[in-house]
Amino acid sequence: MAPWVSLFIWLAAPCLFLTTSAAPTATSQPPGIPPTRRIITGHDASARVIITHDDLVAGSDASYGVIIQPLWSTAELPPDVSSPADKGLADVGLHNNGTVLRVVGFPPKTKGEMHRTWTLDYLVVLEGEVTLTLEEGGTAAVARGGDVMVQQATLHGWENDGDEWARLFCVLVKSQPPVVGGEELPEVAPKE
């Protein structure tokens, strides 16, 4: 099973729907990782708490065979939590000016490109094993199921050297640009 690497492609097509009890359905799913069920709460017109979304989210292909499952995002901080819009369908690319929640799947024998985003990333390995690689001469760390990583706008890449898919649960929050020795470090997009 799999996690994340070169976060590029996203679903776009806003969709509004409110339900209180709907059986989850999945769209077409690339092989390797299962759809992820998401349950989103909100309020109805009477201010009662309801389930606004209960569905299965399939992934889409990104670079290097990586699968990205967009679960939710907000375009601002603090987030607007009053809109009934399906914010899992927003096209945010690598990141936005708010928050991004996604599951990323890495196929076996995958090496992603180095990249840096101006985000604070909270990452949990759900399944499999990934290697967090740092810039040349830097160290690397192998993360396994249950391990947690915090990326502070650092230049990094992901590798899955194993024979099984790996999956990462990822929360990205817009950050200030990192400053080292008085110099602002640039964002670095992965090569396609």
N, C-alpha and C positions, 0 to 999 in steps of 0.2 A: 504494500500500500504506500501512498506517496505524499510528500510535502512540496515546498516552493523554491523557486529560483528566479528567473527573469520575468518579473511581473509586468506584463505588457497589455494583453488583450482583455477587454471587458465586454460584458453585455450592455447594450444600450436601450432602448425602447421602454420608456416609463409606463408603468401599469398601475392602475388604482383598483383595489378591490378590498372590501371588508367582509370578513366572514367570521362567524362564531364557531362553526363546526364544519370543517371540510376535510375530507380525506386527502392526505398529501399525494401529489402526483409528481412524477419525474419527467423531465424532458430528455431528449437524447443524451446519453452519457458516453463520453469516450472510455475506452477500455482502461482498466488499471485501478481506478478508484471509484467507490460507490458514491451515489448522490448523498448530499448532506441534508438532513432535515433541519429546518429552521422554524422556530415558533416565535412570532413577534407579537407583543402586546401593545395596546393603545387604549383610547377612550372612544365611546360612542357619543352621540349628541347629548345624552343625558349625563355625561361624565362617568358612566360605568366603565370599569375595566373590561376589555374584551380582547380576544385573540384576533388580530387583524390579518395575520398571515400564518399559515401552517402548510408548508409545502416542502418538496424535495428539490434541492438546487443541484443541477448537473454542472459539470465543469466545461470550460472551453479550452481549446488548445492555445498555448502560448509558445514562445520560442523553445527549441530543444526538446519538444515533446512534453514539456511541463503542462500540467492541467491546473487551471485556476477556477475556483468556485467562489463567485462574488456573493457574499451573504448580506452585507449591509454597509452603508457608508453615509457620512454626513459631510456637507460642504463647508461647515463653519464650526468654530469653537466659541462659546459653548454650543452644542448641537441644538437644532430646532427639533423638538420631540412632539410637536403638535400636528404635523402633516401626516395624512393617511397614505401618502405616496409610498410605493415600494422602493425604498432606497437601496435595495440590493441590486437594482437594475441600472443604477447610475454608471455612466462611463467615466471612470476616474483615472484610468491609466495606471501608472506606477503608484501614485498617491494623489492627494488633493489638499485643500486647505483645512480639512477637518479630520475625520477619522475614517478608517477603512477596516472592515472585518472580512476575512477571506480564509479559505482553506486552499492550500497549494499542494499539488501532488507531483513528486519527482519520479520519473521512471527509472528502472535500474540502469546502471552504467551511464549516468548523466553528469555532465560537468557544465555548470552555468557560467555566465560572464560576470566579471567583477562589476559592481555598481555601488553608488552611494546616493541615498535620497535624504532630504532634509526632513527626516521623520524619526520619531522614537518608536521602535518596533518591539512588541511583546510577542514572543514566539514559543509555542509548545509543540513538541514532537508528539503526534498522535500515534503514528505507526512507523516502523522501519527505522532507518538510521541515515543521518546526513552528516556531512563534514562541512563545518563552517570554515571557510578559507579567508585569510586576511591578505592584505597587499603583500607584494614580493618581500621576502625576508621575514614576514610576520608568522605568527604561530597559527595553528589550526586546531580545532576541537571537534571531536566526534560526539554528536548528540543522538540519543536513543529515545525510544518511547517513554514519555513522562518527563523528559528533560525540558527545562525552560531556559530561553535565551532572551537577553535584552540588547538590542542593537541601538546604539546612540549615534545615528547618522555617520556610521563608519563605512569605509570602503570594504566590501566583502563579496563573497560568492558562495555558492552552494554546490556540493557534489553528492551524488548517491553512487557509491562504489559497489553497493550490494546487488544481489540478485532479485530483490523484492522492491516493490514500490515503497516510497516513504511519503508521509503526509504531515504537513505543518499547519497548525492553527495560528493565524497571524492577525494581530491588531496593530495598525499603523496610525500614529497620531502626528499631525504636523508639528514640526519643531522649529526652533530658530536654527539658522545655519551654524555649524560647528566652527569655533574660532580657536586656533592654536597659535600661540606666539604672536597674537595680534593679527593673524591672517585668517580670513574666512575661507574655509575649504569648500570647493565647488561640488555641485551635484554631478554624478557621473552616471550616464545612462548605459545600460547593457547594450552591447552590439547585437544586432539581429542576425 
